[in-house]
Amino acid sequence: MTAAERPFASRIHVGFTLVEVMVALAVVAVALPALLLTLSQQLDGLRYLDDRRQAQWIAANRLAELRLVLGAKGTLQAGQISGREELAGRSWFWWSEGEETQVPGFFRYKIAVSDQEDGQASPIQMLDGYLAQERPGNGR
């Protein structure tokens, strides 16, 4: 007897039942929001790392400017200065504070960078750099 000749009640049912479909949809309904939350967190983390990278460039540029000033003038000044730069279509704000160390002629510069004008208290990136100015008679 072939499957087509068997009575309807004795045929093997092929396919999913309504309960199986409902369970599968419940699993998808639970897993999909968790997946979207994880993806959102990854994107936020990526954006934060990109901001840190750009802020690091601003700080490194500021330290390079200080080196150029040292090379041109031969002297450095202590104190605090601030400024604003454009990078990647965004405005970045930096604060640079120079202080002379215990070693004569050596200066420590602390550079803070933020994407907000009032962000000095919580900068995105901090950079410390040390520069030495030439001392007369020693060549360095």
N, C-alpha and C positions, 0 to 999 in steps of 0.2 A: 504494500500500500504506500503510495507516494504521499508527500506532504499536502498536495492539493486534494487528494482523495480523503484525507482524514477529516473527521468532524471538527467543527469550529472550536469546541471546548478542549479538544486534545492537542491543538496546535501549540507550539512553543512560541511565546510572545517575545519578539525582538524589539529593543528600543528602551527608552528610559521611562520610568513611571513618574507621575507627578511629584511624588515625595522625593525622588532622586534629583529631579530638576530643582525643586525648592531648596534642598540641602546644598546643591552646587551654587545656587544664587546667593544663599546665605554666606557661604565661604567667600565668594567673590566680594560680597558687600562688606565683609569684615577686612579682607586683605587689601582691597583697593585704597581705602583711606589711609591705611598704614603705609602703603607704598607711596602715596602722594605726599604724606607728611615727611617721609624720609627723603624724597626728592627735593622738597622745599628746603629742608635743612641743609642738604648738600649745596643747593644753589646759594643759600645765605652764606655758607662757609666759603664758597668760591668767591663771592662778592667781597667778603671781609679780607680774604687773602690778596685779592687784587688791589683793594684799598691800601693794605699794608705795604705792598710792593711799590705802589706809586708814591706813598708817603716816604718810603725809604729812599727813593730816587730824589725826592725834594730835599731831604736831609743831606744826602751825599753831595748833591749840587751845592748846597749852602756851605758845606765844609770845603769843597773845591774852590768856591769863591773866596773863602777866608785864606786858603793857601795862595791864591793868586794875589790877593791884597798883600799878604806877607812878602811874596816875591817882588811885587812892584814897589812897595813902600819900605819894606824891611822892618816894619814894626806892627804890633798888634795892640788892640785896645781891649780893656776889660769893660764889662757892662752888658746891658741887655738891649737887644734890638729885635724888631719884628718886621715881617713883610708878608707879601701875598704873591703867589705865583700861579700861572695857568699851566696845567698839564692834563693832557687827554680830554680837553674840553671841560675841565672842572677847575674850580678855584681852590687852592690849597693855602693855608695860613701856617707860617712858621715863626718860632720864637727862638732866638739864639742868645745864650748867656755865656759870656767869657769871663773867666777868672784866672788870675795868676796863681800858679801852684807854688809849693815850697821851694821848688828848684827855680832859681832865677832864669828868666827868659822863656820858661815853659808856661803855656796857657792851656787851660782845659775849657773846651766849648761844649756846652750841652745844647742840643738842638731838638726842639719838639715840633711835631708837624700834626696838623689836624685839618679836617675838611670843613670845620666850623670856625667862625671868627672868634667865638668865645670858648674855644676848645683847648685852651692852654692847660686847664686843670686835668683834662683827660685826653691827652693826645693819642693819635693812632699809632705814631711811631716816635721813638726817642733814639737819639744818636749822641754818643760821647766821642769827642775827638781831641787829640792833643797836638799842639803845634809849638814849634820852637822858633824864636826869632834869633837872628844872628847877633852875636855879641861882638862889639868892636874889639879888634885885636886878635880874636880867636878864629876868625873865618867861619865859625858856626857856633 
